[in-house]
Amino acid sequence: MPILFPCSEIALHTRCENQVENEIDRRSLRHGDETASRNFQKQYPKGVHRPTSPSRKYNCHGLTFASRRTWIWKPLEIAKILKDDDYETVELKDVMPGDIVVYSQDGDPEHSGIVISRDPVPTILSKWGAAHEVIHRVIDCPYNAAQITYYRIKT
């Protein structure tokens, strides 16, 4: 069994074989992570709060782009993934399950998730920071929904 460091980076590459900066934090939860998770459950009662515990091993971008394996935090890394992996924007009217959504603040991606349904508005699976995973309507989350872009990966 390999020795795992408390914090490390995994080999994560785009389709163009560019490394994506990331980090897995294997240490115990930080003070307040459980409280934040409970607060989200109270603030967003319409969301389906999945039975995943708070974790700093992965974040929303790690869920969306890296199969829940790591924490991707730099906006330039999300831009790199979108470009190198050949994502294209999708109009709201054409959004389908399997597409992704990226919430931006001042042009920088701050949150992402996976579209799981569209009836009548997109429903998203995402992870809220170090808290837990939530299934929620696209605008019913703690992230600014003023700048939302939908993407679909080209095959």
CYANA upper distance limits for C-alpha pairs under 8 A (distance plus 0.5 A):
  4 LEU  CA      8 SER  CA      8.50
  5 PHE  CA     26 ARG  CA      8.17
  6 PRO  CA     24 ILE  CA      8.38
  6 PRO  CA     25 ASP  CA      6.47
  6 PRO  CA     26 ARG  CA      5.36
  6 PRO  CA     27 ARG  CA      6.01
  7 CYS  CA     23 GLU  CA      7.07
  7 CYS  CA     24 ILE  CA      5.96
  7 CYS  CA     25 ASP  CA      5.04
  7 CYS  CA     26 ARG  CA      6.47
  7 CYS  CA     27 ARG  CA      7.92
  8 SER  CA     23 GLU  CA      5.95
  8 SER  CA     24 ILE  CA      5.96
  8 SER  CA     25 ASP  CA      7.45
  9 GLU  CA     21 GLU  CA      7.79
  9 GLU  CA     22 ASN  CA      5.99
  9 GLU  CA     23 GLU  CA      5.08
  9 GLU  CA     24 ILE  CA      6.64
  9 GLU  CA     70 THR  CA      8.41
 10 ILE  CA     22 ASN  CA      7.46
 10 ILE  CA     23 GLU  CA      7.57
 10 ILE  CA     24 ILE  CA      8.11
 10 ILE  CA     70 THR  CA      7.97
 11 ALA  CA     19 GLN  CA      7.43
 11 ALA  CA     20 VAL  CA      8.32
 12 LEU  CA     19 GLN  CA      6.16
 12 LEU  CA     20 VAL  CA      5.98
 12 LEU  CA     21 GLU  CA      8.17
 12 LEU  CA     22 ASN  CA      8.33
 12 LEU  CA     66 ALA  CA      8.25
 13 HIS  CA     17 GLU  CA      5.57
 13 HIS  CA     18 ASN  CA      5.65
 13 HIS  CA     19 GLN  CA      4.90
 13 HIS  CA     20 VAL  CA      6.04
 14 THR  CA     18 ASN  CA      5.84
 14 THR  CA     19 GLN  CA      7.11
 14 THR  CA     20 VAL  CA      7.43
 14 THR  CA     80 LYS  CA      8.30
 14 THR  CA     81 ILE  CA      6.39
 14 THR  CA     84 ASP  CA      6.39
 14 THR  CA     85 ASP  CA      6.45
 15 ARG  CA     84 ASP  CA      6.42
 15 ARG  CA     85 ASP  CA      5.72
 16 CYS  CA     84 ASP  CA      6.10
 16 CYS  CA     85 ASP  CA      7.69
 20 VAL  CA     72 ILE  CA      8.37
 20 VAL  CA     77 GLU  CA      6.49
 20 VAL  CA     80 LYS  CA      8.38
 20 VAL  CA     81 ILE  CA      8.18
 21 GLU  CA     72 ILE  CA      7.17
 21 GLU  CA     74 LYS  CA      8.20
 21 GLU  CA     77 GLU  CA      7.17
 22 ASN  CA     70 THR  CA      6.76
 22 ASN  CA     71 TRP  CA      5.93
 22 ASN  CA     72 ILE  CA      5.18
 22 ASN  CA     73 TRP  CA      7.53
 23 GLU  CA     57 LYS  CA      8.07
 23 GLU  CA     70 THR  CA      6.26
 23 GLU  CA     71 TRP  CA      5.63
 23 GLU  CA     72 ILE  CA      7.22
 24 ILE  CA     56 ARG  CA      7.46
 24 ILE  CA     57 LYS  CA      5.13
 24 ILE  CA     58 TYR  CA      7.10
 24 ILE  CA     69 ARG  CA      8.11
 24 ILE  CA     70 THR  CA      5.59
 24 ILE  CA     71 TRP  CA      6.40
 25 ASP  CA     56 ARG  CA      5.98
 25 ASP  CA     57 LYS  CA      5.52
 26 ARG  CA     56 ARG  CA      7.64
 26 ARG  CA     57 LYS  CA      6.54
 29 LEU  CA     33 ASP  CA      6.87
 29 LEU  CA     34 GLU  CA      8.45
 29 LEU  CA     54 PRO  CA      7.94
 29 LEU  CA     55 SER  CA      7.20
 29 LEU  CA     56 ARG  CA      7.70
 32 GLY  CA     36 ALA  CA      6.47
 33 ASP  CA     37 SER  CA      6.78
 33 ASP  CA     54 PRO  CA      6.85
 33 ASP  CA    130 ALA  CA      6.87
 33 ASP  CA    131 ALA  CA      6.66
 34 GLU  CA     38 ARG  CA      6.81
 34 GLU  CA     54 PRO  CA      6.88
 34 GLU  CA    131 ALA  CA      7.59
 35 THR  CA     39 ASN  CA      6.58
 36 ALA  CA     40 PHE  CA      6.68
 36 ALA  CA    131 ALA  CA      7.00
 37 SER  CA     41 GLN  CA      6.98
 37 SER  CA     54 PRO  CA      7.27
 37 SER  CA    131 ALA  CA      5.34
 37 SER  CA    132 HIS  CA      6.83
 38 ARG  CA     42 LYS  CA      6.98
 39 ASN  CA     43 GLN  CA      6.54
 40 PHE  CA     44 TYR  CA      6.31
 41 GLN  CA     45 PRO  CA      6.36
 41 GLN  CA     47 GLY  CA      8.25
 41 GLN  CA     49 HIS  CA      7.28
 44 TYR  CA    140 ASP  CA      7.73
 44 TYR  CA    141 CYS  CA      7.61
 46 LYS  CA    136 HIS  CA      7.80
 47 GLY  CA    134 VAL  CA      6.74
 47 GLY  CA    135 ILE  CA      6.13
 47 GLY  CA    136 HIS  CA      5.20
 47 GLY  CA    137 ARG  CA      7.95
 47 GLY  CA    140 ASP  CA      8.18
 48 VAL  CA    134 VAL  CA      6.07
 48 VAL  CA    135 ILE  CA      5.42
 48 VAL  CA    136 HIS  CA      7.00
 49 HIS  CA    132 HIS  CA      7.79
 49 HIS  CA    133 GLU  CA      6.84
 49 HIS  CA    134 VAL  CA      5.10
 49 HIS  CA    135 ILE  CA      7.01
 50 ARG  CA    132 HIS  CA      7.46
 50 ARG  CA    133 GLU  CA      5.99
 50 ARG  CA    134 VAL  CA      6.12
 50 ARG  CA    135 ILE  CA      7.85
 51 PRO  CA    132 HIS  CA      8.11
 51 PRO  CA    133 GLU  CA      8.24
 52 THR  CA    132 HIS  CA      5.94
 52 THR  CA    133 GLU  CA      6.77
 53 SER  CA    131 ALA  CA      7.52
 53 SER  CA    132 HIS  CA      6.03
 54 PRO  CA    130 ALA  CA      6.01
 54 PRO  CA    131 ALA  CA      4.68
 54 PRO  CA    132 HIS  CA      5.40
 55 SER  CA    130 ALA  CA      5.68
 55 SER  CA    131 ALA  CA      6.84
 55 SER  CA    132 HIS  CA      7.71
 56 ARG  CA     71 TRP  CA      7.69
 56 ARG  CA    129 GLY  CA      8.45
 56 ARG  CA    130 ALA  CA      5.65
 57 LYS  CA     68 ARG  CA      8.45
 57 LYS  CA     69 ARG  CA      7.41
 57 LYS  CA     70 THR  CA      6.03
 57 LYS  CA     71 TRP  CA      6.68
 58 TYR  CA     62 GLY  CA      5.65
 58 TYR  CA     63 LEU  CA      7.20
 58 TYR  CA     68 ARG  CA      6.12
 58 TYR  CA     69 ARG  CA      6.37
 58 TYR  CA     70 THR  CA      4.73
 58 TYR  CA     71 TRP  CA      4.66
 58 TYR  CA     72 ILE  CA      8.05
 58 TYR  CA    130 ALA  CA      8.17
 59 ASN  CA     63 LEU  CA      6.71
 59 ASN  CA     68 ARG  CA      7.99
 59 ASN  CA     70 THR  CA      7.46
 59 ASN  CA     71 TRP  CA      5.46
 59 ASN  CA     72 ILE  CA      7.37
 59 ASN  CA    127 LYS  CA      6.48
 59 ASN  CA    128 TRP  CA      7.61
 59 ASN  CA    129 GLY  CA      6.06
 59 ASN  CA    130 ALA  CA      6.93
 60 CYS  CA     64 THR  CA      6.62
 60 CYS  CA     71 TRP  CA      8.29
 60 CYS  CA    111 HIS  CA      6.73
 60 CYS  CA    112 SER  CA      6.14
 60 CYS  CA    113 GLY  CA      6.84
 60 CYS  CA    126 SER  CA      6.11
 60 CYS  CA    127 LYS  CA      5.04
 60 CYS  CA    128 TRP  CA      6.90
 60 CYS  CA    129 GLY  CA      7.15
 61 HIS  CA     65 PHE  CA      6.18
 61 HIS  CA     66 ALA  CA      7.74
 61 HIS  CA     71 TRP  CA      7.34
 61 HIS  CA     72 ILE  CA      6.20
 61 HIS  CA     73 TRP  CA      7.99
 61 HIS  CA     78 ILE  CA      8.24
 61 HIS  CA    111 HIS  CA      7.36
 61 HIS  CA    112 SER  CA      6.23
 61 HIS  CA    113 GLY  CA      7.81
 62 GLY  CA     66 ALA  CA      5.19
 62 GLY  CA     67 SER  CA      6.86
 62 GLY  CA     68 ARG  CA      5.62
 62 GLY  CA     69 ARG  CA      6.60
 62 GLY  CA     70 THR  CA      5.51
 62 GLY  CA     71 TRP  CA      5.59
 62 GLY  CA     72 ILE  CA      6.20
 63 LEU  CA     67 SER  CA      5.62
 63 LEU  CA     68 ARG  CA      4.66
 63 LEU  CA     69 ARG  CA      7.74
 63 LEU  CA     70 THR  CA      8.34
 63 LEU  CA    113 GLY  CA      7.92
 63 LEU  CA    126 SER  CA      7.61
 63 LEU  CA    127 LYS  CA      7.57
 64 THR  CA     68 ARG  CA      8.00
 64 THR  CA    100 ILE  CA      7.86
 64 THR  CA    112 SER  CA      7.01
 64 THR  CA    113 GLY  CA      5.99
 64 THR  CA    114 ILE  CA      6.62
 64 THR  CA    126 SER  CA      8.03
 65 PHE  CA     81 ILE  CA      8.46
 66 ALA  CA     70 THR  CA      7.13
 72 ILE  CA     77 GLU  CA      7.82
 72 ILE  CA     78 ILE  CA      8.30
 73 TRP  CA     77 GLU  CA      8.11
 74 LYS  CA     78 ILE  CA      7.40
 75 PRO  CA     79 ALA  CA      6.91
 75 PRO  CA    108 ASP  CA      6.09
 75 PRO  CA    109 PRO  CA      5.96
 75 PRO  CA    110 GLU  CA      7.73
 76 LEU  CA     80 LYS  CA      6.57
 77 GLU  CA     81 ILE  CA      6.71
 78 ILE  CA     82 LEU  CA      6.70
 78 ILE  CA    109 PRO  CA      7.48
 79 ALA  CA     83 LYS  CA      6.66
 80 LYS  CA     84 ASP  CA      6.30
 81 ILE  CA     85 ASP  CA      6.05
 82 LEU  CA     86 ASP  CA      6.60
 82 LEU  CA     87 TYR  CA      5.64
 82 LEU  CA     88 GLU  CA      8.38
 83 LYS  CA     87 TYR  CA      6.84
 85 ASP  CA    153 ILE  CA      7.51
 85 ASP  CA    154 LYS  CA      8.50
 86 ASP  CA    153 ILE  CA      6.40
 86 ASP  CA    154 LYS  CA      6.33
 87 TYR  CA    151 TYR  CA      6.45
 87 TYR  CA    152 ARG  CA      5.88
 87 TYR  CA    153 ILE  CA      4.63
 87 TYR  CA    154 LYS  CA      6.41
 88 GLU  CA    151 TYR  CA      5.86
 88 GLU  CA    152 ARG  CA      5.97
 88 GLU  CA    153 ILE  CA      6.73
 88 GLU  CA    154 LYS  CA      7.51
 89 THR  CA    149 THR  CA      7.41
 89 THR  CA    150 TYR  CA      6.17
 89 THR  CA    151 TYR  CA      4.90
 89 THR  CA    152 ARG  CA      6.92
 90 VAL  CA     94 ASP  CA      6.80
 90 VAL  CA     95 VAL  CA      6.76
 90 VAL  CA    149 THR  CA      8.11
 90 VAL  CA    150 TYR  CA      5.77
 90 VAL  CA    151 TYR  CA      5.78
 90 VAL  CA    152 ARG  CA      7.02
 91 GLU  CA     95 VAL  CA      6.95
 91 GLU  CA    150 TYR  CA      7.41
 92 LEU  CA    150 TYR  CA      7.64
 95 VAL  CA     99 ASP  CA      7.13
 95 VAL  CA    118 ARG  CA      7.89
 95 VAL  CA    122 PRO  CA      8.14
 95 VAL  CA    150 TYR  CA      7.65
 96 MET  CA    115 VAL  CA      7.38
 96 MET  CA    116 ILE  CA      8.20
 96 MET  CA    117 SER  CA      7.31
 96 MET  CA    118 ARG  CA      7.13
 97 PRO  CA    114 ILE  CA      8.15
 97 PRO  CA    115 VAL  CA      5.39
 97 PRO  CA    116 ILE  CA      4.97
 97 PRO  CA    117 SER  CA      5.59
 97 PRO  CA    118 ARG  CA      7.55
 98 GLY  CA    114 ILE  CA      6.66
 98 GLY  CA    115 VAL  CA      5.94
 98 GLY  CA    116 ILE  CA      6.68
 98 GLY  CA    152 ARG  CA      8.25
 99 ASP  CA    114 ILE  CA      6.58
 99 ASP  CA    115 VAL  CA      5.84
 99 ASP  CA    116 ILE  CA      8.50
 99 ASP  CA    150 TYR  CA      7.32
 99 ASP  CA    151 TYR  CA      6.25
 99 ASP  CA    152 ARG  CA      5.44
 99 ASP  CA    153 ILE  CA      8.11
100 ILE  CA    112 SER  CA      7.58
100 ILE  CA    113 GLY  CA      6.18
100 ILE  CA    114 ILE  CA      4.97
100 ILE  CA    115 VAL  CA      6.00
100 ILE  CA    150 TYR  CA      6.11
100 ILE  CA    151 TYR  CA      5.74
100 ILE  CA    152 ARG  CA      6.99
101 VAL  CA    112 SER  CA      5.93
101 VAL  CA    113 GLY  CA      5.90
101 VAL  CA    114 ILE  CA      6.78
101 VAL  CA    115 VAL  CA      7.35
101 VAL  CA    124 ILE  CA      8.43
101 VAL  CA    148 ILE  CA      7.21
101 VAL  CA    149 THR  CA      6.18
101 VAL  CA    150 TYR  CA      4.93
101 VAL  CA    151 TYR  CA      6.77
102 VAL  CA    109 PRO  CA      6.75
102 VAL  CA    110 GLU  CA      8.03
102 VAL  CA    111 HIS  CA      6.32
102 VAL  CA    112 SER  CA      4.86
102 VAL  CA    113 GLY  CA      7.28
102 VAL  CA    148 ILE  CA      6.24
102 VAL  CA    149 THR  CA      5.84
102 VAL  CA    150 TYR  CA      6.87
102 VAL  CA    151 TYR  CA      8.38
103 TYR  CA    109 PRO  CA      6.27
103 TYR  CA    110 GLU  CA      6.37
103 TYR  CA    111 HIS  CA      5.53
103 TYR  CA    112 SER  CA      6.50
103 TYR  CA    143 TYR  CA      7.65
103 TYR  CA    144 ASN  CA      7.26
103 TYR  CA    145 ALA  CA      6.70
103 TYR  CA    146 ALA  CA      8.34
103 TYR  CA    147 GLN  CA      6.25
103 TYR  CA    148 ILE  CA      5.18
103 TYR  CA    149 THR  CA      7.15
104 SER  CA    108 ASP  CA      5.56
104 SER  CA    109 PRO  CA      4.67
104 SER  CA    110 GLU  CA      5.82
104 SER  CA    111 HIS  CA      7.41
104 SER  CA    144 ASN  CA      7.93
104 SER  CA    145 ALA  CA      8.40
104 SER  CA    146 ALA  CA      8.41
104 SER  CA    147 GLN  CA      5.76
104 SER  CA    148 ILE  CA      6.89
105 GLN  CA    109 PRO  CA      6.93
105 GLN  CA    110 GLU  CA      6.85
105 GLN  CA    144 ASN  CA      7.56
105 GLN  CA    147 GLN  CA      7.26
107 GLY  CA    147 GLN  CA      8.49
110 GLU  CA    143 TYR  CA      8.35
111 HIS  CA    143 TYR  CA      7.44
112 SER  CA    126 SER  CA      7.18
113 GLY  CA    124 ILE  CA      6.41
113 GLY  CA    125 LEU  CA      6.00
113 GLY  CA    126 SER  CA      4.95
113 GLY  CA    127 LYS  CA      7.98
114 ILE  CA    124 ILE  CA      5.91
114 ILE  CA    125 LEU  CA      5.71
114 ILE  CA    126 SER  CA      7.04
115 VAL  CA    122 PRO  CA      6.84
115 VAL  CA    123 THR  CA      6.30
115 VAL  CA    124 ILE  CA      5.06
115 VAL  CA    125 LEU  CA      6.95
116 ILE  CA    122 PRO  CA      7.94
116 ILE  CA    123 THR  CA      6.23
116 ILE  CA    124 ILE  CA      6.16
116 ILE  CA    125 LEU  CA      7.10
117 SER  CA    121 VAL  CA      8.49
117 SER  CA    122 PRO  CA      6.21
117 SER  CA    123 THR  CA      5.67
117 SER  CA    124 ILE  CA      7.86
118 ARG  CA    122 PRO  CA      4.68
118 ARG  CA    123 THR  CA      6.49
119 ASP  CA    123 THR  CA      8.22
121 VAL  CA    137 ARG  CA      7.43
121 VAL  CA    138 VAL  CA      7.76
122 PRO  CA    137 ARG  CA      6.58
122 PRO  CA    138 VAL  CA      6.20
123 THR  CA    135 ILE  CA      7.30
123 THR  CA    136 HIS  CA      5.99
123 THR  CA    137 ARG  CA      4.92
123 THR  CA    138 VAL  CA      6.17
124 ILE  CA    134 VAL  CA      8.45
124 ILE  CA    135 ILE  CA      5.98
124 ILE  CA    136 HIS  CA      5.83
124 ILE  CA    137 ARG  CA      6.53
124 ILE  CA    138 VAL  CA      6.42
125 LEU  CA    133 GLU  CA      7.50
125 LEU  CA    134 VAL  CA      6.30
125 LEU  CA    135 ILE  CA      4.99
125 LEU  CA    136 HIS  CA      7.13
126 SER  CA    133 GLU  CA      6.03
126 SER  CA    134 VAL  CA      6.10
126 SER  CA    135 ILE  CA      7.06
127 LYS  CA    131 ALA  CA      7.37
127 LYS  CA    132 HIS  CA      6.12
127 LYS  CA    133 GLU  CA      4.62
127 LYS  CA    134 VAL  CA      6.58
128 TRP  CA    132 HIS  CA      6.54
128 TRP  CA    133 GLU  CA      6.88
128 TRP  CA    134 VAL  CA      7.86
128 TRP  CA    142 PRO  CA      8.42
136 HIS  CA    140 ASP  CA      6.60
136 HIS  CA    141 CYS  CA      7.43
137 ARG  CA    141 CYS  CA      8.07
138 VAL  CA    145 ALA  CA      8.11
139 ILE  CA    145 ALA  CA      6.17
